[in-house]
């Protein structure tokens, strides 16, 4: 593969190597469904006004709406969202039930495995840097896409690094893990925030369609 000189290639996941079918970038329109599922799954009969209040609190954490870069643990987000419920299931179950209510269908893109294999065949380490859906624990996200995460040399998420893109903390931690300077990293993504992350970290960047055009054909 001519011109491939990257020591580490870091991929965004959502929109780059996989997607949740039918889900927009902003999931806030589905929050009431998630809280209704928590109520139903636990036999709580939470009034609709409290469901809507919980959804509003959830929206206050939504990075698509707030622009926040600091990550909050699911325990914090859901703890605040159901604070005024008379009965409160354990937070781990709250998260499970909430995302079950969204009826998520992850789909791995057809080219994903070939791209990762290609990078490794050219001597690069392969990592990901992904922002989790607000409130989603790593364990839920990773369990649905093991056919991707099992191929990676390093998995890095907003939960594991504590920050969301375009903060450069994730790239910095990946560079430290592999013992390389950030300038030797290529970050591949699909959004402007991915490009801005690369600029903030001082690493190289390609949009996924440009990566495919340059190295896959």
Secondary structure, 3 states (H helix, E strand, C coil): CCCCCCCEEEECCECCCEEECCCCCCCHHHHHHHHHHHHHHCCCCCCHHHHHHHHHHHHHHCHHHHCCCECCCHHHHHHHHCCCCCCCCCHHHHHHHHHHHCCCCEEECCCHHHHHHHHHHCCCEEEEEECCCCCCCHHHHHHCCHHHHCCCCEEEEHHHHCECCCCCHHHHHHHHHHCCCHHHEEEEECCHHHHHHHHHHCCEEEEHHHHHHHHCC
